[in-house]
Amino acid sequence: MARKNVFANITSPSNEVTERKATPGYATHGASRSMISSLSELRDKVAQAEQHVPGETIIELDPELLDSSFVSDRMGVDDIAYAELLEAIRERGQDSPIQVRPHPTADGRYQIVFGHRRARAAKDLGRPVRAVVKAISDADHVIAQGQENSARENLSFIERAMFAQRLVELSYDRSTIQTALSVDAPMLTRMLSVSGRVPAEIATAIGAAKSVGRDRWTEFAQHIERPATLELARTLVDDPAFPSLTSDARFELLAKAFKKAAKPAKRPSNASEWRADDSSVRAEFKGSGKSYSIALKANDAGRFGRFIAENLDRLHQEFLKATETEGK
């Protein structure tokens, strides 16, 4: 039997090799179909990310279109820190964008979530401000605002405490406030124990007081609860010279005044005085409890004092007789 020529398909021009084509629908079912579908979804997500997801795009806005947050988290402006920020943005530009949301009541305007100082710097420099625009709820607004400032660690204790107090007054629950400030329940309670007792106008007049921590503010709050101390604080705050002090110095001034006012007044003495007809001798008498003292003031006070001492027995007998007479 003749052996089949295994090279025939290679050498014979009449027998061309037919290219094998994929059968239609070959990868459209089973595991392959799932894999391709997943890859397609991944490709779409990457393409979407490259185009920036709506709401996360950094855009430039006219600072005149921006309004402040509906709840303040700062107490005044640190002029030195702001001057440094302004100069940095002037030289390098705005490194990080601020966050804003479409204004809830004013069409065409935006409300700052965080980045108020950067927005102010852009306005002062006559530049647009780089911002991320996100449509978020009021609750998400305060959480984002609080967490941004907590991360930057540039708010003082009283600023954080008064921010928490404002959120309470706006009827936010404690869980939301804790999330916004990144604090636990005990710390929030301590903050509110201060902000709930220190009147807002006094705290605002003092300012951020960056170097003053929780313990000293707690002591301050305990003092200012007293009506007399609160009145003293208002008097000092209304002094025209008060705003000229630094924020830390304002706190120290009030704290020292509180401590001085809290010291018990000296008990009035039962002092009395006797003078001779010719004013040559003067005696002061002081009595408190079981003690009694006599101080003699005269040129010859020593001689007169010795005379009294030598006659104490006689004087005491006269005292006893007088006492018996009074008792009858």
TABEL-V297835 format. One record per helix or strand. SS is the DSSP state (hx for helix, st for strand). FROM is the first residue (numbers start at 0). TO is the last residue. If there is no record, write none. Layout:
# TABEL-V297835
ss->(SS	SS)
from->(FROM	FROM)
to->(TO	TO)
This chain:
# TABEL-V297835
ss->(hx	hx	st	hx	st	hx	st	st	hx	st	hx	hx	hx	hx	hx	hx	hx	hx	hx	st	st	st	hx	hx)
from->(7	29	57	62	65	78	97	109	115	128	137	156	173	184	199	213	226	241	246	271	281	290	300	311)
to->(10	49	60	64	66	91	101	113	124	132	151	168	180	194	205	223	236	243	261	274	287	296	309	326)
